[in-house]
Amino acid sequence: MNENSISALLLAYSHKLPRLIQGKSESLLFDEIVTDLSDHLGIGNTEFLILEKSSEHFHIVYGANGLADTTENSAYTLANLGYHGDASITQQVYEHTNDNTLFMAVTDKRRIDYPFFDDKGQLFGFLVGFTPVNAAALTDLQRDLISGLGNFAACALQAQKNARTTGEKLRNLERSNDKFSAFIRVMPDIALIISDEGEYKDIHGAPTSKLYRDAKQIIGMRVSDIFPPDETDKILMVIQRALLTGLIQEYEYPVSSDEGTTIFEGRITPINYATSENDTGQHVLWMARDITLDKENQAEIDRLAYFDPLTHLPNRRMLNERLQVAVKGKILSEEFGAVLFLDLDEFKRINDSLGHSAGDALLQEVATRLKNTLRQSDTLARIGGDEFVIIIDNVGDSVEQANSEISVVAKKVHSAFIDTFEIENLAFSVSCSIGICLIDGKSNADSIMKFADTAMYNSKRQGGGSYSFYDPKRQTLLDRQLTYESDIVRAIENREFCAYFQPQIDSKGRLCGAESLIRWHHPDKGQIPPNEFISIAEQFGLIQKLQDIVLEDMCRLITALSKDGPLPSYFKISINISHSQFKSPNLLNHLLAIVNSHNVQPNRVILEITESMLSHDIEKTVAQMNEIAAEGFIFSIDDFGTGYSSLSNLHSYPVEELKIDKTFIDRIEDSAGLSIVETIITLARNLKMEVVAEGVEKASQLAVLQNYNVDILQGYHFSKPLPMHEYISWHRQFNSNAHL
């Protein structure tokens, strides 16, 4: 071996190494290098290993001359190879070789180490040789040969390592690409790559059929080829905004075709994308999602949220929003708007007699007629039941002009009800009551609705078919009534109501009974007069609960008095029956349930009714009263002469008493008042009814009534109404004095 032969060998390797790396496996390549080393060193049988670093260990990737079986499951650390961890491997190599140019480590007398370093100076492998001679005796030529072929071995090992790394990266990339492709296939979006100039570069996702043309045809086209100019400008603007800001943009747009219009939602973000090295433009990823169904669903949700499903008119929610807008618009304006609150008259009669389907048909027809009478700018809403509300935005710049203009509108609304309504082949005349409140920017939406509602009820009280403007005084009264309503509910729960009893004395001077009267002890307001809450309780459906309290207390009083001994047969207690209770078909059962629960006989109970209760459906009323009287209850007509009754039918009712109202007793000492009292007494005698005079307060009144032999007397002359415990004491004291 001489210097020329080594140079020739190394030159040959420099030419063939790239080809060898590309065309041979690691083992064949390393085998060729090791064979040349062994043949040209000229020191006899030399064994070589090639080790590659993996993590912190060195694995044998090639072994020859009897060491090939050590290539698997073999791992060495630097310590195993004779290196310590106190200094870098490079420094230790220098220490072993004392040759800073060869990097050849002679770790023991018969072993040669040639380390492999990458371009960053990191150790990645070794060429290890075991020689039959002392390694220190190697010549410079032998060292040059080991160094030269060792470098080629390092290049080959690095190339193979790079190839493996590249292959693994490619495989990982393929796996990632497979995952991405699978994701793209199942997602509902269409992914489009679009250049900054609006050219479609690529399309992925499914279903691309929503593009209404083949995806391959779209690639290469521009946005302007698909969309009209206005839409194209908007899309290009969104693309530029995404590229300039680097932020995700959202854009909603329609795509039209012969099959209809599809609404897409686009999410746009910049993306690094190039089809070739010469493609230097910017691109965005445009994710397009079909939201047509979402839009339709949202429209349906909005319809249900803001529109009445029966008439398709705006509902209360939309009305409130529009009214709030109208109110805000009037704050800085001198113009007035108006709200008309409509309630159909006698709608309940039609709905109850023909059923809800007929009632619904009527409401739909009313909605149609009202819409035809109003301007497109006006708001017509149905807010529930048979109630409609109209908002008129501008009715003048003064109160006088506004009232005049809105009166014209109200009359026009009433004209929609002139013709009869044909429902299920029947013709019905229907009218409406209208309440009007002006929108002046001073009152909020809730107050305006309340005021218009108040005005509407005023129209109802006038008989319906009319319109009324809001009256603040009337509102004050209604507010007070509403306050009482909530107070009544609370008072019932807190047992603030109870019955008082006013004694009744017969013509023989006997205590023959009492009238039970409701009283309210308010914790803050004290005693509240009945005339302030009775009508409210009846209006809001609370009167039944108050009457139950009175009837229960009446039964308790009879039970308590009976403990002193049997009550005389003539002793009875009266209770007032309200109009709503009298009309109830369950009146008898309700009365019996309470009196029976206290073991009180019905013939101890007098039911006081008014004349007006007898003026409707005489046959039905007589039948009901006869059924109740058959159980033992006694009927009395209260406040006789103050209401209306048909005297010709009076004898038909099972009534045993006529009660003269206090207003007539107050005037009994003048001739006119006395004439009325005489007439009532005469009528009662002819009908074989007893006469009860209430409101007797003076001895002079008592003297006149006794002169006419009035059967029963009641009033402050004898006693004021008393709570139960005081009445019991008064009752006992009266009877005790009567026996003296």
C-alpha positions in Angstrom: 0.0 0.0 0.0 1.4 3.4 -1.0 0.1 6.9 -1.0 -0.9 6.7 -4.7 -3.0 3.6 -4.3 -4.8 5.1 -1.3 -5.5 8.3 -3.2 -6.8 6.3 -6.2 -9.1 4.3 -3.9 -10.5 7.4 -2.2 -11.0 9.1 -5.6 -12.9 6.1 -6.8 -15.1 6.2 -3.7 -15.8 9.9 -4.3 -17.2 9.1 -7.7 -19.2 6.0 -6.8 -20.5 6.8 -3.3 -23.6 8.7 -4.5 -24.5 5.9 -6.8 -23.9 3.3 -4.1 -26.0 5.2 -1.6 -28.9 5.4 -4.0 -28.7 1.8 -5.3 -27.6 -0.4 -2.4 -28.8 -1.3 1.1 -26.8 -0.2 4.1 -25.3 -3.6 4.7 -23.9 -4.0 1.1 -22.5 -0.5 1.2 -20.8 -0.9 4.5 -19.6 -4.3 3.5 -17.8 -2.8 0.5 -16.2 -0.1 2.7 -15.0 -2.5 5.4 -13.7 -5.0 2.8 -11.6 -2.3 1.2 -10.3 -1.2 4.7 -9.3 -4.7 5.6 -7.7 -5.5 2.2 -5.6 -2.2 2.0 -4.5 -1.8 5.7 -2.1 -4.7 5.3 -2.0 -5.7 8.9 -3.8 -9.1 8.8 -7.3 -10.0 10.0 -9.0 -6.7 11.1 -12.6 -6.7 12.3 -14.8 -3.5 11.9 -18.1 -2.4 13.4 -20.2 0.6 12.5 -22.3 2.0 15.3 -25.1 4.6 15.0 -26.4 6.8 17.8 -30.1 6.5 18.6 -31.1 8.6 21.6 -28.4 8.0 24.3 -27.3 4.6 23.0 -25.2 3.4 20.1 -26.5 0.5 18.1 -24.4 -1.8 15.8 -25.7 -1.2 12.3 -22.9 -3.3 10.6 -20.7 -6.1 11.8 -18.2 -8.3 9.8 -15.7 -11.0 10.3 -17.7 -13.0 12.8 -19.5 -10.1 14.5 -22.5 -9.8 12.1 -24.7 -11.6 14.7 -24.3 -8.6 17.0 -26.2 -6.2 14.8 -29.6 -6.9 16.5 -30.5 -6.0 20.0 -27.0 -4.5 20.7 -26.8 -1.1 22.4 -23.8 0.6 24.0 -23.5 3.8 25.9 -20.4 6.1 25.8 -19.4 4.6 29.1 -19.5 1.1 27.5 -17.2 2.4 24.8 -14.7 3.7 27.4 -15.7 7.4 27.4 -16.6 9.2 30.6 -19.2 12.0 31.0 -17.1 14.7 32.4 -16.2 16.3 29.0 -17.6 16.4 25.5 -16.9 13.5 23.2 -15.0 15.7 20.8 -12.6 16.7 23.6 -12.1 13.1 24.6 -11.4 12.0 21.0 -8.6 14.6 20.9 -7.2 13.3 24.2 -7.1 9.7 22.9 -5.5 10.5 19.6 -3.3 13.5 20.3 -4.1 14.3 16.6 -6.5 17.1 16.2 -6.9 16.6 12.5 -7.7 12.9 12.2 -10.2 12.6 15.1 -9.0 9.0 15.4 -9.4 7.6 18.9 -7.1 4.8 20.0 -8.9 3.7 23.1 -6.7 0.6 23.8 -3.8 -1.0 22.2 -5.8 -3.2 19.8 -8.9 -1.0 19.1 -9.4 2.0 16.8 -12.3 4.4 17.2 -13.2 6.8 14.4 -16.2 9.0 15.4 -18.8 10.4 13.0 -19.8 14.1 13.5 -22.5 15.9 11.6 -22.2 19.4 10.2 -23.4 20.8 13.6 -20.6 19.0 15.4 -23.0 16.4 17.0 -21.7 12.8 17.4 -23.9 10.4 15.5 -21.8 7.2 15.2 -18.5 5.3 15.2 -16.3 3.2 13.0 -14.7 0.7 15.4 -11.8 -1.5 14.4 -10.2 -4.4 16.2 -6.6 -5.1 14.9 -4.2 -8.0 15.5 -1.4 -5.5 16.1 -0.9 -2.6 18.4 -3.0 0.3 17.1 -0.3 2.7 18.1 2.0 1.2 15.4 -0.3 2.3 12.6 1.4 4.4 10.0 0.3 7.7 8.7 -0.8 6.1 5.4 -2.9 3.5 7.3 -4.4 6.3 9.4 -5.2 8.2 6.2 -6.9 5.2 4.8 -9.0 4.7 8.0 -9.8 8.4 8.0 -10.8 8.5 4.4 -12.9 5.4 4.3 -14.3 6.3 7.7 -15.5 9.6 6.2 -17.2 7.8 3.4 -18.8 5.4 5.9 -20.0 8.5 7.9 -21.5 10.0 4.7 -23.2 6.7 3.8 -24.6 6.4 7.4 -25.8 10.0 7.4 -27.4 9.6 4.0 -29.2 6.4 5.1 -30.2 8.2 8.3 -31.6 11.1 6.3 -33.4 8.8 4.0 -35.0 7.1 6.9 -36.0 10.4 8.5 -37.4 11.6 5.1 -39.3 8.4 4.7 -40.8 8.7 8.1 -41.8 12.3 7.5 -43.3 11.2 4.2 -45.3 8.5 5.9 -46.4 10.9 8.7 -47.4 13.3 6.0 -49.3 10.7 4.2 -51.1 9.7 7.4 -51.9 13.4 8.1 -53.1 13.8 4.6 -55.3 10.7 4.9 -56.8 12.1 8.1 -57.3 15.5 6.5 -58.9 14.0 3.4 -61.2 11.9 5.6 -62.1 15.0 7.6 -62.8 17.0 4.4 -65.0 14.3 3.0 -67.3 14.1 6.0 -67.5 17.8 6.9 -70.6 19.7 5.7 -68.4 22.6 4.4 -66.9 23.2 1.0 -63.2 24.3 1.2 -62.1 26.6 -1.6 -58.6 27.9 -2.1 -58.9 31.4 -3.7 -56.1 33.7 -4.8 -56.0 37.4 -3.9 -57.2 38.1 -7.4 -60.3 36.0 -7.0 -59.1 32.9 -8.9 -60.3 29.5 -7.7 -57.2 27.3 -7.2 -58.6 24.2 -5.5 -61.8 22.8 -4.1 -62.3 20.1 -1.4 -65.2 18.9 0.7 -68.6 17.6 0.2 -71.1 18.0 -1.3 -69.6 20.1 -4.1 -72.9 19.5 -5.8 -74.1 22.6 -3.9 -71.9 24.6 -6.3 -74.4 23.8 -9.1 -71.5 23.0 -11.5 -68.7 20.6 -11.6 -65.8 21.4 -9.2 -63.2 20.8 -12.0 -64.9 23.4 -14.1 -64.7 26.0 -11.3 -60.9 25.6 -10.7 -59.2 28.2 -12.8 -62.4 30.4 -13.0 -62.7 33.7 -11.2 -65.2 34.9 -8.7 -66.5 37.4 -11.3 -67.3 34.4 -13.6 -69.8 33.1 -11.1 -71.2 36.1 -9.1 -72.7 39.4 -10.3 -70.5 42.5 -10.1 -71.9 43.9 -6.8 -71.4 40.5 -5.1 -68.0 40.0 -6.7 -66.8 43.3 -5.3 -68.0 42.4 -1.8 -66.3 38.9 -2.0 -63.0 40.4 -3.2 -63.2 43.0 -0.4 -63.6 40.2 2.2 -60.6 38.3 0.8 -58.4 41.5 0.9 -59.5 42.2 4.5 -58.5 38.6 5.5 -55.1 39.0 3.9 -54.4 42.4 5.4 -55.5 41.6 9.0 -54.7 37.9 9.2 -57.9 37.5 11.0 -60.8 35.1 10.2 -63.6 36.9 8.3 -67.2 35.9 8.1 -69.4 36.6 5.1 -73.0 35.6 4.2 -73.9 35.4 0.6 -76.5 33.9 -1.8 -75.8 31.5 -4.7 -78.5 31.4 -7.3 -79.3 28.8 -9.9 -82.2 27.3 -11.8 -82.9 25.2 -8.7 -83.3 28.2 -6.4 -81.2 30.2 -4.1 -78.8 28.8 -1.5 -77.5 30.9 1.3 -73.9 30.2 2.3 -71.9 31.4 5.2 -68.2 31.9 4.4 -65.3 31.8 6.9 -62.2 33.1 5.3 -58.6 33.0 6.5 -55.1 33.4 4.9 -53.3 30.2 3.9 -49.8 29.4 2.5 -50.5 27.8 -0.8 -48.5 27.6 -4.0 -49.2 25.5 -7.1 -45.6 26.0 -8.4 -42.4 27.8 -7.5 -43.5 30.6 -9.7 -46.8 31.1 -7.8 -45.9 34.0 -5.5 -49.5 35.3 -5.0 -51.4 35.3 -1.7 -54.3 32.9 -1.1 -57.2 32.4 1.3 -59.0 29.3 2.5 -62.7 30.0 2.0 -64.9 27.5 4.0 -68.4 27.7 2.6 -71.3 26.2 4.6 -74.9 25.9 3.4 -77.0 27.7 6.0 -80.2 27.8 3.9 -82.1 25.5 6.3 -80.7 27.3 9.3 -82.1 30.5 7.8 -85.5 29.0 7.2 -85.6 27.6 10.8 -84.6 30.9 12.2 -87.3 32.6 10.2 -89.8 30.1 11.6 -88.5 30.7 15.1 -88.8 34.5 14.6 -92.4 34.0 13.2 -93.4 32.0 16.3 -91.7 34.5 18.6 -93.1 37.6 17.0 -96.3 36.6 15.3 -99.7 35.3 16.3 -100.0 31.8 14.8 -103.8 32.2 14.3 -104.0 35.5 12.5 -100.4 35.9 11.5 -100.4 39.4 12.9 -97.6 40.7 15.2 -98.0 39.4 18.7 -97.6 41.2 22.0 -93.8 40.9 21.9 -93.4 42.6 18.6 -96.0 45.1 19.5 -94.1 46.1 22.6 -90.8 46.5 20.6 -92.5 48.7 18.0 -94.3 50.7 20.6 -91.0 51.4 22.4 -89.5 52.6 19.1 -92.6 54.8 18.6 -92.3 56.3 22.1 -88.5 57.0 21.6 -89.3 58.7 18.3 -91.7 61.1 20.0 -89.4 62.2 22.8 -87.7 64.9 20.7 -90.6 65.3 18.3 -93.6 67.6 18.5 -95.7 65.1 16.7 -98.1 62.7 18.4 -98.8 59.0 17.8 -101.6 56.9 19.1 -102.5 53.5 20.4 -106.0 52.0 19.9 -106.8 49.1 22.2 -109.7 47.0 20.7 -111.8 44.4 22.4 -114.6 42.5 20.6 -118.0 42.9 22.1 -119.9 39.6 22.8 -117.1 37.5 21.5 -117.4 35.1 24.4 -121.0 34.4 23.5 -120.1 33.3 20.0 -117.0 31.3 21.2 -119.0 29.5 23.9 -122.0 28.8 21.8 -120.4 27.6 18.6 -117.0 26.4 19.9 -113.4 27.5 19.6 -113.1 26.8 15.9 -115.9 29.3 15.1 -114.3 31.8 17.5 -110.9 31.3 15.7 -112.6 31.8 12.3 -114.2 35.0 13.6 -110.8 36.3 14.8 -109.2 35.6 11.5 -111.9 37.5 9.6 -111.6 40.4 12.0 -107.9 40.5 11.4 -108.4 40.6 7.7 -110.9 43.4 7.8 -108.8 45.5 10.2 -105.7 45.1 8.0 -107.8 46.4 5.0 -108.8 49.6 6.9 -105.2 50.6 8.0 -102.2 52.0 6.2 -99.2 49.8 5.5 -97.1 51.9 8.0 -99.6 51.2 10.8 -99.1 48.3 13.2 -101.9 45.9 13.9 -101.3 43.2 16.5 -103.3 40.6 18.3 -102.2 40.4 21.9 -104.5 37.6 23.1 -108.0 36.4 23.1 -110.2 38.9 21.3 -107.9 41.8 21.9 -106.2 43.8 19.1 -103.9 46.8 19.3 -103.2 49.4 16.6 -100.2 51.8 16.6 -100.6 54.9 14.5 -97.3 56.6 14.2 -98.3 60.2 13.3 -101.7 61.8 14.0 -100.8 65.5 14.3 -98.6 68.0 16.2 -101.2 69.1 18.7 -103.5 67.3 21.1 -106.6 68.8 19.4 -105.4 67.7 15.9 -104.3 64.3 17.2 -107.7 63.6 18.9 -109.5 64.7 15.7 -107.3 62.5 13.5 -107.5 59.4 15.7 -111.2 59.8 16.0 -111.4 59.4 12.2 -109.3 56.3 12.5 -111.5 54.9 15.2 -114.6 55.4 13.1 -112.9 53.7 10.2 -112.1 50.8 12.4 -115.7 50.6 13.5 -116.8 50.6 9.9 -115.0 47.3 9.5 -117.7 45.7 11.7 -120.8 47.1 9.9 -121.3 44.0 7.8 -122.2 40.8 9.6 -119.7 38.0 10.0 -120.5 34.7 8.3 -119.4 31.9 10.6 -120.5 28.3 9.9 -123.4 29.4 7.7 -124.6 31.8 10.4 -124.5 35.6 10.4 -123.3 37.4 13.4 -123.2 41.1 14.2 -120.1 41.9 16.1 -118.8 45.2 17.3 -115.7 46.4 19.2 -114.9 48.7 22.1 -111.9 50.9 21.5 -109.7 52.7 24.0 -107.3 55.4 22.8 -104.2 56.8 24.3 -101.9 59.3 22.6 -98.1 58.7 22.3 -96.5 61.9 23.4 -93.0 60.8 24.4 -93.7 61.4 28.1 -95.3 58.0 29.1 -93.4 54.7 28.6 -94.8 51.9 26.5 -96.2 49.9 29.5 -98.1 53.0 30.7 -99.5 53.7 27.3 -100.8 50.2 27.0 -102.4 50.4 30.5 -104.0 53.7 29.7 -105.4 52.5 26.4 -106.8 49.4 28.2 -108.4 51.6 30.8 -110.1 53.7 28.0 -111.3 50.5 26.3 -113.1 49.4 29.5 -114.7 52.8 29.7 -116.1 52.1 26.2 -117.3 48.7 27.4 -119.2 50.4 30.3 -120.9 52.6 27.7 -122.4 49.6 26.1 -119.7 48.7 23.6 -119.4 49.6 19.9 -117.8 53.0 20.9 -114.4 54.5 21.5 -113.1 56.4 24.5 -110.0 58.5 25.1 -107.9 57.8 28.2 -109.0 59.7 31.3 -106.4 60.1 34.1 -109.0 60.3 36.8 -110.5 57.0 35.7 -107.0 55.5 35.7 -106.4 56.6 39.3 -109.6 54.7 40.3 -108.5 51.6 38.4 -105.0 51.7 39.9 -106.6 51.8 43.3 -108.8 48.8 42.4 -105.8 46.8 41.2 -104.1 47.6 44.5 -107.1 46.4 46.4 -107.2 43.2 44.3 -103.7 42.2 45.3 -104.5 43.2 48.9 -107.7 41.1 48.9 -105.7 38.0 47.8 -103.2 38.6 50.5 -105.9 39.3 53.1 -107.7 36.1 52.3 -104.5 34.2 52.9 -103.8 36.1 56.1 -107.4 35.7 57.5 -108.0 39.4 57.6 -111.7 38.9 56.6 -114.4 37.8 59.0 -118.2 38.0 59.4 -120.0 40.6 61.5 -123.5 40.0 62.6 -126.3 42.6 63.0 -129.2 41.4 65.2 -132.8 41.3 63.9 -135.9 41.8 66.1 -139.4 40.6 65.1 -142.7 42.3 65.8 -143.0 40.5 69.0 -139.8 41.8 70.3 -138.0 38.5 70.0 -134.4 38.2 68.8 -135.2 36.3 65.6 -131.9 36.2 63.8 -129.1 38.3 62.3 -127.6 39.4 59.0 -124.1 38.3 58.4 -121.8 40.9 56.8 -118.3 40.7 55.5 -115.7 42.9 57.2 -112.0 43.5 56.4 -109.4 44.4 59.1 -106.4 45.7 57.2 -103.2 45.6 59.2 -102.2 49.1 58.0 -105.4 50.8 56.8 -107.6 49.5 59.6 -111.3 48.8 58.9 -112.0 49.0 55.1 -115.7 49.7 54.2 -117.3 46.9 52.1 -118.3 49.3 49.3 -114.6 49.7 48.6 -113.8 46.1 48.0 -117.0 44.1 47.3 -117.3 45.2 43.7 -113.6 44.6 43.1 -113.8 41.2 44.6 -116.7 40.3 42.3 -115.0 41.8 39.3 -111.8 39.8 39.8 -113.5 36.5 40.8 -112.7 36.7 44.5 -116.2 37.1 45.8 -116.8 33.4 46.2 -113.9 33.1 48.7 -115.3 36.0 50.7 -118.8 34.5 50.8 -117.3 31.2 51.9 -115.7 33.0 54.8 -119.0 34.5 55.8 -120.9 31.3 55.5 -118.3 29.4 57.5 -118.4 32.0 60.3 -122.2 32.0 60.2 -122.3 28.2 60.7 -119.7 28.5 63.6 -122.0 31.1 65.2 -125.1 28.9 65.0 -123.0 26.0 66.5 -121.7 28.2 69.3 -125.2 29.6 70.1 -126.6 26.0 70.1 -124.4 25.1 73.0 -126.5 27.4 75.3 -129.5 25.3 74.4 -131.7 24.6 71.3 -132.3 27.7 69.2 -135.9 28.6 68.5 -137.2 27.6 65.1 -137.7 31.2 64.1 -134.0 32.1 64.6 -132.3 32.4 61.2 -129.2 34.1 59.8 -129.1 35.7 56.4 -126.2 35.9 54.0 -125.9 37.9 50.8 -125.5 36.0 47.6 -123.5 37.6 44.7 -124.7 37.8 41.1 -121.9 35.5 40.0 -122.5 33.0 42.7 -126.3 33.0 42.0 -125.6 32.2 38.3 -123.4 29.2 39.2 -125.0 25.8 38.6 -123.0 24.6 41.6 -124.5 27.0 44.1 -126.7 24.4 45.8 -123.9 21.8 46.2 -121.6 24.4 47.4 -124.0 25.6 50.1 -124.8 22.1 51.2 -121.2 21.1 51.5 -120.5 23.9 54.0 -123.6 23.7 56.1 -123.4 20.0 56.3 -119.8 20.1 57.4 -121.0 22.1 60.5 -124.2 20.1 61.0 -126.3 23.2 60.4 -129.8 22.8 59.0 -130.4 24.7 55.7 -133.6 26.2 57.1 -131.5 28.3 59.4 -130.0 30.1 56.4 -131.6 32.9 54.5 -130.1 33.7 51.1 -130.4 37.4 50.2 -130.5 38.1 46.5 -131.3 41.3 44.5 -134.1 42.1 42.1 -131.7 42.3 39.1 -130.8 38.6 39.6 -134.4 37.7 38.7 -134.6 39.6 35.5 -132.9 37.1 33.2 -134.2 33.7 32.0 -137.1 33.5 34.4 -137.9 29.8 33.9 -134.3 28.7 34.5 -134.0 31.0 37.6 -137.3 29.7 39.1 -136.2 26.1 38.6 -132.9 26.7 40.3 -134.5 28.6 43.2 -137.1 25.8 43.7 -134.3 23.2 43.8 -132.5 25.2 46.4 -135.6 26.0 48.5 -136.5 22.3 48.4 -133.4 21.7 50.6 -134.7 24.1 53.2 -132.9 27.3 52.3 -135.0 30.5 52.4 -134.9 33.3 49.8 -135.1 37.0 50.6 -135.1 39.9 48.1 -132.6 42.5 49.4 -132.9 46.2 48.8 -136.4 45.8 47.3 -137.5 48.8 45.3 -134.0 50.0 44.4 -133.6 47.7 41.4 -135.8 46.3 38.6 -138.1 43.3 38.8 -141.2 42.2 37.0 -143.9 42.4 39.5 -146.1 40.1 37.4 -143.5 37.3 37.9 -142.6 38.0 41.5 -145.2 35.5 42.8 -143.5 32.8 40.7 -140.3 32.8 42.8 -140.0 30.9 46.0 -139.3 34.1 48.0 -140.4 34.4 51.7 -139.1 37.9 52.5 -139.0 41.4 51.0 -136.3 43.6 52.5 -137.0 47.4 52.5 -133.8 49.3 51.7 -132.3 51.8 54.2 -132.8 54.6 51.7 -136.6 54.3 52.0 -136.4 54.0 55.8 -134.4 57.2 56.0 -137.3 59.0 54.3 -140.2 57.3 56.1 -141.1 60.4 58.1 -142.0 62.3 55.0 -145.1 61.5 52.9 -143.3 60.5 49.7 -141.0 58.1 51.6 -143.8 56.7 53.6 -145.9 56.0 50.5 -143.1 53.8 49.1 -142.8 51.9 52.3 -146.6 51.4 52.5 -146.6 50.1 48.9 -143.9 47.6 49.6 -145.6 46.4 52.8 -148.9 46.0 50.9 -147.2 44.1 48.1 -145.5 41.7 50.5 -148.8 41.1 52.4 -150.5 40.2 49.1 -147.7 37.8 48.2 -147.8 36.4 51.7 -144.2 37.4 52.3 -142.7 38.8 55.4 -141.3 42.3 55.5 -137.9 43.2 56.8 -136.9 46.8 57.4 -133.2 47.5 57.6 -131.5 50.7 58.6 -133.7 51.5 61.5 -131.7 54.1 63.5 -134.3 56.3 65.3 -137.1 55.6 67.7 -139.4 57.6 65.4 -138.7 55.3 62.5 -139.3 52.3 64.8 -142.7 53.7 65.8 -143.9 54.1 62.2 -142.8 50.6 61.3 -144.4 49.1 64.3 -147.6 50.9 63.4 -147.5 49.0 60.1 -146.7 45.7 61.9 -143.5 45.2 60.0 -142.4 41.6 60.7 -138.6 42.1 61.3 -136.6 45.1 62.2 -132.8 45.7 61.9 -130.6 48.7 62.4 -128.3 50.7 64.7 -131.3 51.5 66.9 -130.9 47.9 68.2 -127.2 47.2 67.5 -124.5 47.9 65.1 -122.9 44.8 63.3 -120.8 42.9 65.8 -117.9 40.5 65.5 -118.8 36.9 66.4 -117.6 37.0 70.1 -119.4 40.3 70.8 -122.6 39.1 69.1 -122.6 36.0 71.2 -122.4 38.2 74.3 -125.1 40.5 73.0 -127.3 37.6 72.1 -127.0 36.1 75.6 -127.6 39.5 77.3 -130.7 40.2 75.1 -132.3 36.8 75.9 -131.4 37.2 79.5 -133.2 40.6 79.7 -136.2 39.2 77.8 -136.8 36.7 80.5 -136.8 39.2 83.4 
